[in-house]
Structure formats: structure tokens, C-alpha cells
Amino acid sequence: MFATTVEFVDYAVVIRKAKGLCRLCSEPFGVGKIEIDHIVPLSRNGTHTYNNVQAVHAVCNRRKSDKLMDEVAQVFENGRR
């Protein structure tokens, strides 16, 4: 078991900060489900803080899985989901 930093994160604030665009594929949110992704996954000792969360499409979040951003950069480099 590992200890991680946890703070209250208001998901509405995270979504507003994204300005209507998925932080992984850069496409507009539209009607699809929006999720909050941990940039550094909790399973890799990431924190649940504003600095480590981003709003993303549900499908993009599944593609990223528990990888770090540099591990999935090529998957999303063209802005396609």
C-alpha cells in the first residue's frame, strides 16, 4: 500500500479549466461522457490534486489507461480519438 496526497477536487472547476476540449485528444467534448483523468495515475504514485487531474473524453481515458503522458503521446498526437 502506498500513501498519496489527496485534496478536494471540484470536477466542475477541472472541466471549466479544459475550456470545452479534451486534454488528451484536443477535440471538443460534445455530448460524450467527460471523465476526470489522473495525469500521473494513482497506481503510479500520482496525487489526487488539481495539478494532477484533467478533463478528458471517457474513450480517451480508456485508451490512456494507467500510462504516463509521454507513454501515450503518439496515440493522441494527431488529435484523433
C-alpha positions in Angstrom: 0.0 0.0 0.0 1.2 3.5 -0.7 0.4 6.9 0.6 -0.7 9.6 -1.8 -1.7 13.3 -1.5 -5.5 13.8 -1.7 -7.2 17.1 -1.8 -10.8 18.1 -2.6 -11.1 18.5 -6.4 -14.2 20.2 -7.7 -14.8 18.4 -11.0 -16.8 21.4 -12.4 -13.7 23.5 -12.0 -11.5 21.0 -13.8 -14.0 20.8 -16.7 -14.2 24.6 -16.9 -10.4 24.8 -17.0 -10.4 22.5 -20.0 -12.4 25.1 -22.0 -14.5 22.5 -23.7 -11.6 20.5 -25.1 -10.4 17.0 -24.1 -6.9 17.4 -22.7 -5.8 14.2 -24.4 -7.1 14.4 -28.0 -7.9 18.2 -28.1 -11.3 17.6 -29.6 -14.5 19.3 -28.2 -16.4 17.5 -25.6 -19.8 17.4 -27.4 -22.3 15.0 -26.0 -19.9 12.2 -25.0 -19.1 11.4 -21.4 -16.5 13.5 -19.7 -14.2 12.0 -17.1 -11.5 13.2 -14.8 -8.1 11.6 -15.5 -5.1 11.5 -13.2 -2.2 12.7 -15.3 0.2 10.6 -13.2 -2.1 7.6 -12.3 -2.7 6.9 -8.7 -1.4 3.4 -9.3 1.9 5.1 -10.2 2.0 7.2 -7.0 0.2 10.1 -8.6 -1.8 12.5 -6.4 -5.5 13.4 -6.3 -4.8 17.2 -6.6 -5.7 19.9 -9.1 -2.2 19.8 -10.5 -2.6 16.1 -11.4 -6.2 15.9 -12.9 -7.5 16.8 -16.3 -10.9 16.6 -18.1 -11.0 14.0 -20.9 -13.4 12.0 -23.0 -14.3 8.7 -21.5 -12.9 6.9 -24.5 -9.6 8.8 -24.4 -9.3 7.9 -20.7 -9.7 4.2 -21.5 -7.0 4.5 -24.2 -4.6 6.2 -21.8 -5.3 3.7 -19.1 -2.6 3.8 -16.4 0.1 5.2 -18.7 2.1 8.4 -18.3 1.5 11.2 -20.8 4.9 10.6 -22.5 4.0 6.9 -23.0 0.8 7.8 -24.9 1.9 10.9 -26.7 2.0 9.3 -30.1 -1.5 7.8 -29.7 -3.0 11.3 -29.3 -0.6 13.4 -31.3 -3.0 13.8 -34.3 -5.9 14.9 -32.1 -7.9 11.8 -33.0 -9.7 9.6 -30.5 
